[in-house]
């Protein structure tokens, strides 16, 4: 088999073995709603919408649409900044904090289950190899 065929076969195997539900939850915590809520939860200063757009590397229009949906769902509130009325300050609500906690608990519970079913040593080997792949791709 040639290098292209090997690559195609490996790509197929990598796609088919990725546990979408598990990594989907982790991905959710690193982008979109999950990212915004985690960022708000751990930040000790006023967060303006523009900061979130920069952190997520999205347009201010995209972040405005996301924040509108999150506010409608009761996860955040938006207010005008007392320091500069041109800026919108975004704050997490109790419902938003609860959402983050549930997301963290789901990820933790599934990780415990993985350790029980796969084994810690094999998961650490998976992480070692994944890091090696990431490093090779970032060169």
N, C-alpha and C positions, 0 to 999 in steps of 0.2 A: 504494500500500500504506500502511496506517495504522501508527501508532507501535507498537501492540500486535503487529501482524503482523511488523513489522520486528524487534521484540524477540524474538519467538518464533523467527524465522528465525536471528537472530544467536546465540541460546542453543543452538540445534541445531548450528550450525556450530562454536561454541566447544567443545561437548561432543565432537563427532566429530573435532576436530583435536587434542585433548589427548593427547599420547603417554603412555598409562597406564603402560607398563612403566618408562619413564624417570622420570616424576614419582612413580611409586609407590616407587621406590628412594629418591628424595629425601625423600618423605613419611615413609618408614619410618625414615630417619635422624633425623627430627624428632618422632617420636611412638613410643609403645610400646617395644618391645625396643631399637630403634636409639637412641631418645632416652636411655633409661636407660644403655645402654652408653657412648654418647658422653659423657654427663654424668659417669659414673663415671671414665671415662678421663682427662678433663681437669680433674677436681676434685682439689685438693690437701688436702682435709680429709675427716674421716669423714663419710660420707653415710648418713643414716638414712632409713628407708622413708618417714616422714612428709614429709621434704623432697622426695622424688621425687613423692609424691602432689600436693604443692603446686605443684611445677614443671610437672607434666603437667595440673594442674587436674582431677584425678580423686579419687575417694574412696579412703580408706585400704584399704577392702576390695578395690577394683579393683586397686590397686597390689600388695596382698598376693597376689592371684591371679596377676598378671603375674610377680612375683618368684618365686613357687613354680614356675611353668613354666620360667622362665629358669634357676633353680637345678637343676631336673631335667635341663635340657639342658646343664648344665655351664658356662653363660655367666657366672654370678655365684656367690658364696657369701654366706650370711647368718649373722651372728654377733650375740650380745648385746653391747651396748656395754660396755666396761670402765668408762666414766665413769658410765653410768646404765643399769642392767639392764632398765629399762622400754623401752628403745629397741633396735631392730634395726639393726645396721650392715650396709650392703650393699657388697660389694667385687667388682670385676671380676676374672675369671680370665684365664689365658692364652688359653683358647678364646674368651672374650668380646672380648679385645683383637684376636685374629685375625679375628673376625667383623666388627668395626668396620673393620679395615684392608681386608678383602675388599670391604665395602660401599663404602668410599671409592674403592678402585681401580676398581670397576665403574662408579661414577658418573663418575669422571674419564675412564675409557676411552670411555664413551658420549658424554661432552661433547666429547672430541677428535674422535670420529666425526662428531658434529653440526657442529663447526666445519669439518671437511673436506667434508661433504656440503651444508651450508646456507650456510656462510660466516660469518666472525666479524662482519662489518658487519651482516648481516641478523639475526643472533642478538642483537646489541646493540640493534638497532632494536626487536626483539621485547621485550626487557627494558625498554627505555624506555617503550614503549606499555603494557606490563603494569604498570609502576609508576604510570603515569598513571591507569590503570583502578583500581588499588588505592587511590590517593589520592582519586579521585572517590567510591569506595564508602565510604571511611572518614570523609568529611566529615559 
